[in-house]
Amino acid sequence: MFFMSKFDHANMESDWLLSLRRYLIATALLNLLWEFAHLPLYTLWTTGTRGEIVFAAVHCTGGDILIALSVLTVSLLVFGSKRWPGERFHVVYITTLIMGILYTAFSEWLNIEIRESWQYSSAMPVVPIIGMGLSPLMQWIVVPTVAFYWARTPRKLDSALPSAQAFD
């Protein structure tokens, strides 16, 4: 790897940027969909106005994006590689997933039990022992998993295509 061409080096550097962009796009869109989809599991669905409901979904999506970017950044700083996502993909993924779930569990507890910022409706399944809603827990398993898969897809496709060097 010491003797990489300029093309190889530039392509390696663009992989992480393309993957990061794809991760953030998927995270934003999927979280927005999830936030609207699980609103009936919160009391705001029956007590809020349409404007309050829309604001809550968009506001929470913004928070989800910041959380996702923060935990990914920490994971990359601690466990990443300059060749990510080609290298150390799974350790970054697992670390990001764990930190996202832990933060969400803390945030749900803080905002429901301490601040009383929101409440689950009776329709929300609650995970025993931790007292966390099943929907936000699943959100932080499903959304990052799909986002990471989509972020990594270009790299897998690129490896199946002939390299630019074949055309030299």
MOHUUR-V695057 format. One record per pair of residues at least 12 apart in sequence whose C-alpha atoms are under 10 Angstrom apart, sorted by sequence separation. I is the first residue (numbers start at 1). J is the second residue. If there is no record, write none. Layout:
BEGIN
I_J + I_J
END
This chain:
BEGIN
44_56 + 76_88 + 79_91 + 80_92 + 108_120 + 120_132 + 121_133 + 124_136 + 40_53 + 76_89 + 78_91 + 79_92 + 80_93 + 120_133 + 39_53 + 78_92 + 79_93 + 39_54 + 76_91 + 77_92 + 75_91 + 76_92 + 79_95 + 36_53 + 39_56 + 75_92 + 76_93 + 78_95 + 35_53 + 36_54 + 39_57 + 74_92 + 75_93 + 35_54 + 38_57 + 73_92 + 75_94 + 76_95 + 36_56 + 37_57 + 72_92 + 75_95 + 76_96 + 112_132 + 35_56 + 36_57 + 71_92 + 72_93 + 74_95 + 75_96 + 109_130 + 35_57 + 36_58 + 71_93 + 74_96 + 75_97 + 109_131 + 34_57 + 35_58 + 72_95 + 73_96 + 108_131 + 109_132 + 33_57 + 35_59 + 36_60 + 71_95 + 72_96 + 75_99 + 108_132 + 109_133 + 32_57 + 33_58 + 35_60 + 36_61 + 71_96 + 72_97 + 74_99 + 105_130 + 107_132 + 108_133 + 31_57 + 32_58 + 35_61 + 70_96 + 71_97 + 105_131 + 106_132 + 31_58 + 32_59 + 34_61 + 69_96 + 71_98 + 72_99 + 105_132 + 32_60 + 33_61 + 68_96 + 71_99 + 72_100 + 104_132 + 105_133 + 108_136 + 31_60 + 32_61 + 35_64 + 67_96 + 68_97 + 70_99 + 71_100 + 108_137 + 31_61 + 32_62 + 70_100 + 30_61 + 31_62 + 68_99 + 69_100 + 105_136 + 29_61 + 31_63 + 32_64 + 67_99 + 68_100 + 71_103 + 104_136 + 105_137 + 28_61 + 31_64 + 32_65 + 67_100 + 104_137 + 27_61 + 28_62 + 31_65 + 28_63 + 101_136 + 102_137 + 104_139 + 105_140 + 28_64 + 29_65 + 64_100 + 67_103 + 101_137 + 104_140 + 27_64 + 28_65 + 67_104 + 100_137 + 101_138 + 103_140 + 27_65 + 28_66 + 101_139 + 102_140 + 26_65 + 100_139 + 101_140 + 25_65 + 28_68 + 64_104 + 100_140 + 101_141 + 24_65 + 27_68 + 99_140 + 100_141 + 24_66 + 27_69 + 98_140 + 97_140 + 98_141 + 24_68 + 96_140 + 97_141 + 100_144 + 23_68 + 24_69 + 97_142 + 23_69 + 97_143 + 97_144 + 96_144 + 97_145 + 20_69 + 23_72 + 96_145 + 94_144 + 93_144 + 94_145 + 97_148 + 20_72 + 93_145 + 96_148 + 93_147 + 93_148 + 92_148 + 93_149 + 90_148 + 89_148 + 85_148 + 89_152 + 20_84 + 16_81 + 19_84 + 20_85 + 16_82 + 19_85 + 85_151 + 86_152 + 15_82 + 16_83 + 17_84 + 18_85 + 85_152 + 15_83 + 16_84 + 17_85 + 84_152 + 85_153 + 13_82 + 14_83 + 15_84 + 16_85 + 86_155 + 12_82 + 13_83 + 15_85 + 16_86 + 85_155 + 86_156 + 12_83 + 13_84 + 15_86 + 12_84 + 68_140 + 72_144 + 12_85 + 9_83 + 12_86 + 44_118 + 43_118 + 44_119 + 45_120 + 46_121 + 64_139 + 68_143 + 42_118 + 43_119 + 44_120 + 45_121 + 64_140 + 68_144 + 42_119 + 43_120 + 44_121 + 41_119 + 42_120 + 43_121 + 41_120 + 42_121 + 43_122 + 40_120 + 41_121 + 42_122 + 43_123 + 39_120 + 40_121 + 41_122 + 42_123 + 43_124 + 39_121 + 40_122 + 41_123 + 42_124 + 40_123 + 41_124 + 40_124 + 41_125 + 39_124 + 38_124 + 42_133 + 41_133 + 41_134 + 41_135 + 39_135 + 38_135 + 37_135 + 38_136 + 35_135 + 34_135 + 35_136 + 38_139 + 34_136 + 34_138 + 35_139 + 34_139 + 31_139 + 34_142 + 30_139 + 31_140 + 34_143 + 31_142 + 30_142 + 31_143 + 30_143 + 31_144 + 29_143 + 30_144 + 28_143 + 27_143 + 30_146 + 26_143 + 27_144 + 30_147 + 26_144 + 27_145 + 29_147 + 27_146 + 28_147 + 23_143 + 24_144 + 26_146 + 27_147 + 23_144 + 26_147 + 27_148 + 23_145 + 25_147 + 26_148 + 23_146 + 24_147 + 26_149 + 23_147 + 24_148 + 26_150 + 22_147 + 23_148 + 25_150 + 26_151 + 22_148 + 23_149 + 25_151 + 20_147 + 22_149 + 23_150 + 24_151 + 19_147 + 20_148 + 22_150 + 23_151 + 19_148 + 22_151 + 23_152 + 19_149 + 21_151 + 22_152 + 19_150 + 20_151 + 22_153 + 19_151 + 20_152 + 22_154 + 18_151 + 19_152 + 17_151 + 18_152 + 19_153 + 16_151 + 19_154 + 15_151 + 16_152 + 18_154 + 19_155 + 15_152 + 18_155 + 15_154 + 16_155 + 15_155 + 12_155 + 15_158 + 8_163 + 8_164 + 7_164 + 8_165 + 7_165 + 5_165
END
